[in-house]
Amino acid sequence: MTVEFMPSVPRGAVSAPPSKSIAHRALICGALSDRGAVIENVAPSQDVLATLDCLRALGAKTEYNNGRALVRGLDPFGIPQGAVLDCRESGSTLRFLIPLCLLAGRETVFTGGKRLLSRPLGVYKDICESRGIVFDLNEDRLLVKGKLESGGYEVDGGVSSQFISGLMMALPLLGGESVISVTGRFESRPYVDMTADVMSEFGVQTAFDREKSELTVRAAGYKSPENGRFTVEGDYSGAAYLDCFNLLGGSVEVKGLAPENATRQGDSVYKKLFKAVASGEKRFDLADCPDLAPVMFALAARFGGAVFSGTSRLAFKESDRVSSMAAELAKFGARVSVSGDETEVVSGSLHAPCEPLWGHGDHRVVMALSALCCVYGGTIKGAEAVNKSFNGYFEDLRSLGADISVRY
């Protein structure tokens, strides 16, 4: 899909998309709960649909209609032998479900896009190999077979919080107590807090010792939430890619977000970061909010440049986001340089790109480039990548008055 932009000024009100991060967790917990659950406000993004498909492949009953998902009946100890789970490009789906598939001791195969299976899985590989569990990974599929047991687990906190969340959701279903020790720098911890909050809505409690950086998980069964329903919050990550137009001459109200003091979404920090970059602040740490990196790079290019730390992990997202944004920002006249875990965006004299932009198969790169395209004009090829998380993104831009045309 190719989207062509003419310079325009988005104005109006729009609702934030539902949080896919919360949706993944709620769908899994709901499927595991004793009476199932209705998960409200679920967007049919490609990532969320991958989780629903994989839960179905594991034996859960799932129904989806008009933003509402009914999930029930997942017995992780009775999953089908040889089940094949197509995770598409969803890292959350893959990393959240691997530990669950290690409860039954049966062979399970994970497939997905080539980029997905090349993303880091070493944390699980080390855990499996140390416990005699088969973990056979190649470029086409991952095969696992073996049983997890309760006990102690060490996880490097600087790779991805999804490994911690995956273990957190599976370990309560084993007898006894388990402790997850987080080693190194604990990055993206708000996502682990989010997991704990969603689990608590389904009757499973965890405890985090900040001094020791240890998570304690006790044996418990998932319970259906009160009234059998769980409502997914609006997504601060997606909202950032709409709210950014307020720094670019537009006037956009993003509705449907929980108050900042009442959400566990780490990306709720975006409003503070936006204000700081627009006022000329030059240093930012993105370790706890890596999904904001593309839009922050774009805004830095517009507002005089900045240096960002905590960016080395961006190489393992849907694309290598530093390289992707560097290539595309150069077409606007900005320059990006990298030194270890730091990325510097050097602002130049920005202008309309003289050649088409490329989305790199990355939803957040496409949305970040769209923000600048509304200012300068431009064309983005591969723009369908937004469907990974935000199906209605371009429809929302149109509703705000953005002058865009879409070609398939």
Steps between C-alpha positions, in 0.01 A plus 500: 500500500627845405381816674562842348488810722449861411597752771201538728408583860310230694230643725220348701431222747573130464494198732818319595519144370462224761823392665626188329748446786215471749286304254763225458522451876126514560423251222749248641387543860135487394551179303667344806229615743253257654189629324658696217459870437369760261780740409356834391660766279729268303621629163551241223865588446720233343681441829182451701350273234819291519448451874135401447599252228770347718269464800255319273779271376574413863142392559333817629156605381512848352251730333560852374243749380503878477765570763392229744683171553365201691776267619472189715603141551879504464651204685877549474557145627284356224615684190501291181816307419677667208293818511624759249477864607537765230606814686524708178727790602387526861787480746256524790304198378813292459669592826185487711393157379830307502495447880132398494583237240766360734247397764360194322830352387368453147661601175393844379611681185510879465516661158492860383662755276873468445563824689310367803700180534825692467417720798669408831379180665821415684349549847257214440764294320729518804218413739395203290847362443585523871190291578527240227213648297515482122537845342565448129505828306567560134401776259163340427371376834562442869427158651476464877434189707541450872365608835571806708505457875448752775815642653758765429554671165752762393408740221715774351291815541671679213379280212119513513248520781282258300704206628422598857131551423479164323643318801278698738184385325603132483671432834194548726344193336777279641501380857718684746668838496721641227738795507609690189830679566557788259869551426666803345309816425123447529372675188133542400391417855164678454403214267566250779291713736228491234516120493469486878198732492317299234575173681360646822172574318483125438575405861875433478731709717873557465746682724803701392794565731657812353811477716581145385339546156306179553146404402327238715224295338293260708278217382155624404226444247362773277148615586250675278485872576208664674194485274707285264626805311827686458528826304823588322625857548577739219858468382747769598753359252262552208371828642850648487499469121183713488579744780832587335312716248444752779873575481490529123243774458189286538232486766406143588311375804562132573213353698452169678820486706509410868634780723879503510496434876270199454677301229794261496581583138858619498444695180272739689824691553480618141332830590793599720750391236318693227497817707870461575612439142291791370656729760852408389606235752785298351530173695243225548504145638264269308588176682154470655306624196669366185179516295516879518842511332386549137269791578757655734765475226262671257420778746867548584573547130237774496609671825876533476626149573556292813693205641311188610634225726361151548470446125711190431196272542327680213703282263274207592157650447283454189791662320833631617329823598812712530621401152149527356440847637853610406441402137165675478582813700797552268247546218356795696848648554574378855792282606513217755816362660545211743751439778443190710168536681454862387342643188541863398257672267662803338246739358570659167297722271202271461318477170262278308669170412611480135437126483240266650533401864495133602315360802751217564214270604475694825174656617663759723745611233209555259308707757805708593570577134133589449531776757779669304325435170201701619739794544717467190311264271634168380416146398534188718521156342430193711258702712282194565735422789275717721251211506727321745373722780275780369266393220314829481799734509462649154121520535557698819742734321242560230234575762737764640533667164833357386532521121597143412428255222538123533591262217497122533 
